[in-house]
């Protein structure tokens, strides 16, 4: 009896193929004659058109043979499984089979070697050699690795595994997933959701290269902090580019990404571009130092040492959550946010067009318009995901990417991506400081359900629309969107959507004043999905309300960060003698709002303004406090 075939559900078959093939195989089931079973468990099905399928025992559907000639999975393989289930549906003929305790963590390396081969295990050991972070979700029998997600579909059977990476990496990832379950069984055997650090034999030359690269990065960032952005020349920018290349060679993904952004900021200042932000430069300098000092404790999380530069995805199903459009120098840009339900993550598609080449909603991307992609379901076999969760669709293979209306797909997202307000706040509370978190795009993009809208108001001075919404549990959140010239109709479209029948809002979440704030990318109403950034201006914004000032803690932190950013912009070694005195009213404001430790850190820097260590301590403490207020 093939208990593995009997255990395959419709969802499992859809994961191995796609729902369209499963539906067609189900429709054709009546025309499939009874299957035959050999003594060793081999199952054979012969279809009316003469097509012959053989399902070998102990192997997955990818090992099955079919004479139809179709590449990859076909309806005949699925039909053979469905026919076997039909023919053996009687309870007495369908024993459940015994699943080893602790499976799949109980699978030994000897069993893995026998199944996948010694070369696969060697490749898996290399993958975890420098440290690798994996999330084990026991109820779903799923392991999320930086490269891909692995889901075990049939307990006790390694042959039936859903992996969104391409076939060449599948076996290695299955082995790593087994090891992750094994580690989770040791650390937290009863927890349903566990994050583990896998580490094999660390390659000493590689570890030494990482340490040396980070020391050089910290030195270059320190030099920029001392000399400042204003006098920075091509020599310093070239040094930062060299450190970026060294980080890439050492597989330090997150420091490399921070250095690339820092070089962009310095270049923007040199060209007098509006993209330059002194506050952001200060944040990047602090981030590089924080990663340098924390990287030895958790290199996989802090430095991104386990992140492949790119991962080709076998077949990916994504749900669009809206987009954000912008303008940079001579180009129009867009970021489309796509939820990946299988991994409970959000990916980003980024694209640039020459400026002024037509309405943004009509621009072409991935074989469709931006408007259709930002409010659609995407199925692709040509997707490639970067370490920072940026996805692109392979050139020349657009026919393998299809887009359909999103419908009600938001309602079917996993709870981690569609949390109520209280759970969204809990997600924010449990995060480490941003300066040492993985540098992934759309990290905090979520869908928040809406039961009703309590208040909508327009703040004319800030050119911002704020709406207080209530989720089904009665908790409140603020939906807040500020006017931008690149999206002139965004506030109008948001006001209209909130005045209608809003069901859910997608956007980037953050904490402010102890509550949840959502910067919206799209709103789903009873009539469909509204993407504010792509909507025309209609004049639907409500009348302006009275001025609203930011909460005192946020205002005090903002002032302190601006002062430290100006100091870094000028250079700590180039500050005028009177500059530190500007910290006095700021420390007083921080003290009044209860941020005594932040005030002390700023005061310590003001007494030694040329000391990079005191500046870094104050900057990092303020950045961390800003995330909590």
C-alpha positions in Angstrom: 0.0 0.0 0.0 1.4 3.4 -1.0 0.5 5.5 2.1 2.6 8.4 0.6 0.2 8.7 -2.4 -2.8 8.4 -0.2 -1.5 11.2 2.0 -1.2 13.7 -0.9 -4.0 16.3 -0.6 -5.2 18.6 -3.3 -3.2 21.5 -1.9 -0.1 19.3 -1.8 -0.5 18.3 -5.5 -1.1 22.0 -6.4 2.2 22.9 -4.6 4.0 20.2 -6.6 2.4 21.4 -9.9 -0.2 24.1 -10.1 -4.0 24.3 -9.5 -4.8 24.4 -13.2 -3.2 21.0 -13.8 -4.8 19.6 -10.7 -8.3 20.8 -11.8 -7.7 19.3 -15.3 -6.5 16.0 -13.9 -9.6 15.9 -11.6 -11.9 16.5 -14.5 -10.3 13.7 -16.5 -10.3 11.2 -13.6 -13.4 9.4 -14.8 -11.6 8.4 -18.0 -8.6 6.8 -16.2 -8.8 3.0 -15.9 -7.9 1.4 -12.6 -4.2 1.5 -11.8 -2.0 -1.5 -11.2 0.4 -2.0 -8.3 3.5 -4.2 -8.3 4.8 -6.1 -5.3 7.5 -3.6 -4.7 5.0 -0.7 -4.6 5.4 0.5 -8.1 2.2 2.0 -9.4 1.3 2.1 -13.1 -1.5 3.9 -14.8 -2.4 3.7 -18.5 -4.7 6.4 -19.9 -7.2 6.1 -22.7 -4.9 7.8 -25.1 -2.2 5.3 -24.5 -0.1 7.5 -22.2 1.7 5.4 -19.5 2.8 6.7 -16.1 5.0 4.8 -13.6 5.3 6.0 -10.0 8.3 4.3 -8.4 8.2 3.6 -4.6 9.9 5.8 -2.1 10.3 8.6 -4.7 8.5 11.8 -5.4 6.5 12.8 -8.5 9.5 14.3 -10.1 11.0 10.8 -10.3 7.9 9.4 -12.1 8.0 8.6 -15.8 5.4 9.6 -18.3 5.3 8.9 -22.0 3.4 12.1 -22.9 6.7 13.9 -23.4 5.7 17.0 -21.5 8.6 18.7 -19.7 8.3 18.7 -15.9 5.1 18.0 -14.1 2.1 16.9 -16.3 -1.6 16.1 -15.8 -1.0 12.4 -16.3 1.3 12.1 -13.3 -1.3 13.9 -11.2 -4.1 11.8 -12.7 -2.2 8.6 -11.7 -2.1 9.8 -8.1 -5.7 10.7 -8.1 -6.7 7.4 -9.7 -4.7 5.5 -7.1 -6.5 7.4 -4.3 -9.8 6.7 -6.0 -9.1 3.0 -6.3 -7.8 2.7 -2.6 -10.3 5.0 -0.9 -11.9 2.4 1.4 -10.9 3.0 5.0 -9.7 -0.6 5.4 -7.5 -0.2 2.4 -5.9 3.1 3.5 -3.8 2.6 6.6 -2.2 5.8 7.9 1.3 4.3 8.2 3.7 5.1 11.0 5.6 8.4 11.1 8.9 8.3 13.0 8.8 10.4 16.1 10.3 13.8 15.6 10.3 13.5 11.8 11.9 15.0 9.8 14.5 15.9 12.4 14.9 12.3 13.3 16.2 11.5 9.8 19.9 10.6 10.2 22.8 11.8 8.0 23.3 8.2 6.9 19.7 8.2 5.6 20.2 11.5 3.9 23.4 10.3 2.2 21.6 7.2 1.0 18.8 9.2 -0.5 20.6 12.3 -1.9 24.3 11.2 -2.1 27.5 12.3 -0.4 28.1 15.2 -2.8 24.7 16.8 -1.8 25.5 16.6 1.9 29.0 18.1 1.3 27.3 21.0 -0.6 24.8 21.4 2.3 27.7 21.5 4.8 29.3 24.3 2.8 26.0 26.2 2.8 25.8 26.2 6.6 29.6 26.4 7.2 29.7 30.1 7.9 26.4 30.2 9.7 22.8 30.1 8.5 19.5 31.2 10.0 16.4 29.1 9.4 12.9 29.4 10.7 11.1 26.2 11.5 7.3 26.2 11.5 6.2 22.9 12.8 2.4 23.1 12.1 3.1 23.8 8.5 6.1 21.4 8.3 8.0 24.3 6.8 11.5 25.6 7.0 12.4 29.1 5.7 16.0 29.6 4.7 17.6 32.7 3.2 17.7 30.9 -0.2 14.2 29.4 -0.3 11.3 27.8 1.6 11.0 24.0 2.0 7.7 22.4 2.9 7.4 18.7 3.7 4.1 17.6 2.2 3.9 14.0 3.3 5.0 13.1 6.9 7.6 10.3 6.8 8.4 10.8 3.1 11.3 13.0 1.9 10.3 12.5 -1.8 7.3 14.8 -1.6 8.7 18.2 -0.8 7.6 21.6 -2.1 10.6 23.9 -2.6 10.4 27.2 -4.4 14.0 27.1 -5.6 15.0 25.6 -8.9 15.7 21.9 -9.2 19.5 22.2 -9.0 19.4 23.6 -5.5 16.4 21.5 -4.2 18.2 18.5 -2.7 20.7 20.7 -0.8 17.9 22.8 0.7 16.0 19.7 1.7 19.0 18.4 3.6 19.4 21.9 5.3 15.7 21.8 6.2 16.1 18.4 7.9 19.1 19.8 9.9 17.0 22.8 10.9 14.2 20.6 12.2 16.8 18.5 14.1 18.3 21.7 15.7 14.8 22.9 16.6 14.0 19.6 18.3 17.0 20.1 20.5 16.5 23.8 21.4 12.7 24.0 21.6 11.0 20.7 21.0 7.5 22.0 22.0 7.5 25.4 20.2 5.5 25.6 17.0 7.7 28.4 15.6 11.5 28.4 16.2 14.4 30.3 14.6 17.6 28.4 14.7 21.2 29.1 13.8 22.9 26.3 11.8 26.7 26.3 11.7 29.1 23.7 10.5 32.8 23.8 10.4 33.7 27.4 9.8 36.2 28.0 7.1 39.0 30.0 8.8 40.3 31.9 5.8 36.7 32.9 5.0 36.1 34.0 8.6 39.3 35.9 8.6 38.3 37.7 5.4 35.0 38.7 6.9 36.7 40.0 10.1 39.2 42.0 8.0 36.6 43.3 5.7 34.4 44.6 8.5 37.4 46.2 10.3 38.2 48.1 7.0 34.5 49.1 6.6 34.4 50.5 10.1 37.7 52.4 9.5 36.3 54.0 6.2 33.0 54.9 7.9 35.0 56.4 10.8 37.1 58.5 8.4 33.9 59.9 6.8 32.5 60.7 10.2 35.6 62.6 11.2 36.1 64.5 7.9 32.5 65.0 7.0 30.4 64.8 3.8 31.1 68.4 2.8 34.8 68.0 2.1 34.5 64.3 1.0 36.3 63.8 -2.3 36.6 61.1 -4.9 39.4 59.4 -3.0 37.1 58.7 0.0 34.3 57.6 -2.3 36.6 55.3 -4.1 37.7 53.8 -0.8 34.1 53.1 0.1 33.6 51.4 -3.2 36.6 49.2 -2.6 35.2 48.2 0.8 31.9 47.5 -0.9 33.6 45.1 -3.3 35.5 43.5 -0.5 32.2 42.9 1.4 30.7 41.3 -1.7 33.7 39.0 -2.0 33.4 38.0 1.7 29.7 37.4 1.3 28.8 40.2 3.7 25.5 41.1 2.1 24.1 43.6 4.6 27.3 45.7 5.0 27.7 45.7 1.3 24.2 47.0 0.8 24.7 49.7 3.4 28.0 50.8 1.7 26.3 50.9 -1.7 23.6 53.2 -0.3 26.2 55.4 1.4 28.1 55.8 -1.9 24.8 56.7 -3.6 24.2 59.4 -0.9 27.7 60.9 -1.3 27.3 60.9 -5.1 23.9 62.6 -4.8 25.5 65.3 -2.6 28.3 65.8 -5.1 25.7 66.3 -7.9 23.4 68.4 -5.8 20.7 65.9 -6.1 17.6 66.1 -4.0 18.1 62.4 -3.1 20.8 63.4 -0.6 19.6 63.2 3.0 22.1 64.1 5.8 20.0 62.2 8.4 20.2 59.1 6.2 24.0 59.4 5.9 24.3 59.5 9.7 22.1 56.4 10.0 24.3 54.5 7.5 27.5 55.4 9.3 26.0 54.2 12.6 24.7 51.1 11.0 28.1 50.1 9.6 29.7 50.5 13.0 26.9 48.6 14.7 27.3 45.7 12.3 31.0 45.7 12.7 30.8 45.3 16.5 27.8 42.9 16.5 28.7 40.7 13.6 30.9 38.3 15.5 28.0 37.3 17.7 25.5 36.4 14.9 27.2 36.7 11.5 24.3 35.2 9.6 21.7 37.7 10.9 23.9 40.9 11.3 26.2 40.5 8.3 24.1 38.4 6.0 26.8 35.8 5.5 24.3 33.1 4.7 22.5 35.0 2.0 23.0 34.0 -1.7 23.3 36.9 -4.0 20.4 35.7 -6.0 18.1 32.7 -5.9 16.1 31.5 -9.0 12.6 30.5 -8.0 11.1 27.4 -9.4 7.5 28.6 -9.5 6.3 31.5 -7.4 2.8 32.6 -6.6 2.6 36.2 -5.4 -0.2 38.6 -4.3 0.2 42.3 -5.1 -0.1 44.7 -2.2 0.1 48.0 -4.2 3.0 50.2 -5.1 5.0 53.3 -4.5 6.1 55.6 -7.3 8.8 58.3 -7.2 11.1 60.4 -9.4 14.9 60.3 -9.3 16.8 62.8 -11.4 15.9 61.9 -15.0 14.0 58.7 -14.3 10.5 57.7 -12.9 10.7 54.8 -10.5 8.2 52.3 -9.0 8.3 49.7 -6.3 5.6 47.0 -6.5 5.0 45.0 -3.3 4.2 41.3 -3.7 3.3 39.0 -0.8 4.6 35.5 -1.0 2.1 33.5 1.1 4.2 30.4 1.1 7.1 32.0 2.9 5.1 34.7 4.8 7.3 37.4 3.3 6.9 40.4 1.0 9.0 40.8 -2.1 9.6 44.0 -4.1 9.8 44.6 -7.8 11.7 47.7 -8.7 11.8 49.4 -12.1 12.9 52.6 -13.8 11.7 54.4 -16.9 12.9 57.5 -18.6 11.1 60.5 -17.1 7.9 61.7 -18.7 7.1 58.7 -20.9 3.4 58.6 -20.2 1.1 58.0 -17.2 2.7 55.8 -14.5 -0.2 53.4 -14.4 0.3 52.6 -18.1 4.0 51.9 -17.9 4.9 48.3 -18.9 6.5 45.9 -16.5 6.7 42.1 -16.5 4.6 41.9 -19.6 1.7 44.0 -18.2 0.9 47.5 -17.0 2.1 48.8 -13.7 -1.6 49.3 -12.6 -2.4 45.6 -13.4 0.8 44.3 -11.6 0.2 46.5 -8.5 -3.3 45.0 -8.0 -2.9 41.5 -9.3 -2.0 37.9 -8.6 1.3 36.9 -10.2 2.4 33.4 -11.2 5.9 33.1 -12.5 8.5 30.5 -13.4 11.0 33.2 -14.4 11.4 35.0 -11.1 14.8 35.6 -9.4 15.0 36.8 -5.8 17.9 38.8 -4.4 19.3 38.6 -0.9 17.4 41.8 0.0 14.1 40.3 -1.2 14.0 42.2 -4.4 12.5 40.1 -7.2 13.0 40.4 -10.9 11.4 38.5 -13.8 13.9 36.9 -16.2 14.4 38.7 -19.5 13.1 36.9 -22.5 10.8 34.7 -20.5 7.9 37.0 -19.9 5.5 34.4 -21.4 6.1 32.4 -18.2 4.8 35.2 -16.0 1.0 35.7 -15.8 -0.9 38.4 -14.0 -4.6 38.2 -13.1 -6.9 40.4 -10.9 -6.2 40.1 -7.2 -9.8 39.4 -6.2 -10.1 38.4 -2.6 -6.6 37.0 -2.3 -5.7 39.4 0.5 -8.2 37.7 2.8 -6.4 34.4 2.3 -2.9 35.7 3.3 -1.3 34.0 6.3 -1.8 35.7 9.7 1.8 36.9 9.8 1.2 39.1 6.8 -2.4 40.0 7.7 -2.2 40.7 11.4 -4.8 42.5 13.5 -3.5 45.8 15.1 -2.4 44.2 18.4 -0.5 41.5 16.6 1.2 44.0 14.3 2.4 46.0 17.3 3.7 42.7 18.9 5.6 42.1 15.7 7.3 45.5 15.9 8.0 45.0 19.6 9.9 41.8 19.0 12.3 43.2 16.4 16.0 43.9 17.1 17.2 47.4 16.4 17.1 48.3 12.7 20.8 49.0 12.5 21.6 45.3 13.0 18.5 43.7 11.4 18.7 42.0 8.0 18.6 44.5 5.2 15.5 43.3 3.4 13.1 45.3 1.3 9.5 45.6 2.5 10.4 44.1 5.8 7.4 45.6 7.6 4.8 45.7 4.8 1.5 44.2 6.1 -2.2 44.0 5.4 -4.4 45.3 8.2 -8.1 44.4 8.3 -10.6 47.2 8.7 -14.0 46.9 10.4 -14.8 50.6 10.2 -13.3 54.1 9.8 -13.7 56.3 12.8 -12.2 59.5 11.6 -10.6 61.1 8.5 -8.8 64.4 8.6 -6.5 66.4 6.4 -3.6 68.4 7.9 -2.9 71.2 5.6 0.4 72.3 7.1 1.9 68.9 6.7 -0.1 68.1 3.5 -1.0 64.8 5.2 -4.2 62.7 5.4 -4.7 60.8 8.6 -7.5 58.3 9.2 -8.2 56.4 12.4 -9.4 52.9 11.5 -10.7 50.1 13.8 -9.9 46.4 13.2 -12.5 43.6 13.8 -11.1 43.2 17.3 -11.8 46.9 18.2 -8.1 48.0 18.2 -7.3 51.3 16.5 -4.6 52.2 14.0 -3.8 55.4 12.0 -3.5 55.3 8.3 -1.3 58.2 7.3 -0.2 59.4 3.9 1.7 62.5 3.0 1.3 64.3 -0.3 4.1 63.8 -2.9 4.4 65.6 -6.2 5.1 62.3 -7.9 1.6 61.0 -6.9 -0.7 64.0 -7.1 -3.9 62.0 -6.8 -2.8 59.7 -3.9 -4.6 61.7 -1.1 -7.8 62.0 -3.2 -7.9 58.2 -3.9 -7.2 57.3 -0.3 -9.9 59.6 0.9 -12.4 58.1 -1.5 -11.5 54.6 -0.6 -11.8 55.2 3.1 -15.2 56.9 2.5 -16.5 53.9 0.7 -16.4 50.4 2.1 -12.8 49.6 3.0 -12.0 46.1 4.0 -8.3 46.0 4.3 -5.3 48.4 3.9 -1.8 47.4 2.9 1.3 49.4 3.7 4.4 49.8 5.8 3.7 49.6 9.5 5.5 51.5 12.3 5.0 52.5 15.9 4.3 56.1 16.8 3.1 57.5 20.1 2.5 54.0 21.3 0.1 53.1 18.5 0.3 51.6 15.1 0.7 53.8 12.0 0.2 52.4 8.4 1.7 54.2 5.4 -0.7 52.9 2.8 0.2 51.3 -0.6 -3.3 50.1 -1.5 -6.8 49.8 0.0 -9.1 46.9 -0.8 -12.8 47.9 -0.9 -15.9 46.0 -1.8 -15.5 47.4 -5.3 -11.8 46.2 -5.7 -8.3 47.3 -4.9 -7.4 51.0 -5.0 -3.7 51.9 -5.5 -3.4 55.6 -4.4 -0.1 56.3 -6.1 -1.5 55.5 -9.5 -4.8 57.3 -9.2 -5.6 60.7 -10.8 -6.4 63.8 -8.7 -10.1 64.3 -8.1 -10.2 66.9 -5.2 -11.8 64.5 -2.8 -9.6 65.4 0.2 -11.7 66.5 3.2 -11.4 70.1 4.6 -8.3 70.8 6.6 -8.3 70.1 10.3 -6.4 72.0 12.9 -2.6 71.7 13.3 -1.4 68.6 14.9 2.1 68.5 16.4 4.1 65.3 16.7 4.2 63.6 20.2 6.9 65.3 22.4 9.2 62.2 22.5 9.2 61.9 18.7 9.8 65.6 18.3 12.7 65.6 20.8 14.3 62.5 19.1 13.9 64.1 15.7 15.7 67.2 16.8 18.6 65.3 18.4 19.0 63.1 15.2 19.0 66.2 13.1 21.8 67.8 15.2 23.9 64.6 15.1 23.4 64.4 11.3 24.5 68.0 10.8 27.7 67.2 12.9 28.4 64.2 10.7 27.7 66.3 7.5 30.2 68.9 8.6 32.7 66.4 10.1 33.5 65.9 13.8 37.0 67.3 13.3 35.6 70.5 11.6 32.8 71.6 14.0 33.0 75.2 15.1 33.5 75.8 18.9 30.0 77.0 19.4 28.3 73.9 17.8 28.2 71.6 20.9 26.2 74.3 22.8 23.2 73.6 20.5 22.9 70.2 22.3 21.8 71.9 25.5 18.1 72.6 24.6 17.9 69.2 22.9 19.0 67.3 26.0 16.6 69.3 28.1 13.7 68.4 25.7 14.7 64.7 25.9 14.8 64.8 29.7 11.4 66.4 29.9 9.9 63.7 27.7 11.3 60.9 29.9 14.2 60.0 27.6 16.9 60.4 30.2 19.4 57.9 28.8 19.1 59.5 25.3 19.7 62.9 26.9 22.8 61.6 28.7 24.2 60.1 25.5 23.8 63.4 23.6 25.2 65.3 26.6 28.3 63.0 26.6 28.9 63.6 23.0 28.6 67.4 23.4 31.4 67.4 26.0 33.6 65.5 23.5 32.2 66.5 20.0 35.3 65.2 18.1 35.1 61.7 19.6 33.5 59.3 17.1 32.7 56.8 19.9 30.4 59.2 21.8 28.7 60.3 18.6 28.0 56.7 17.6 26.6 55.8 21.1 24.3 58.8 20.9 23.2 58.1 17.3 22.5 54.4 17.9 20.6 55.0 21.1 18.4 57.7 19.4 17.7 55.5 16.4 16.7 52.6 18.6 14.5 54.9 20.8 12.9 56.3 17.6 11.7 52.9 16.6 9.8 52.6 20.0 8.2 56.1 19.9 
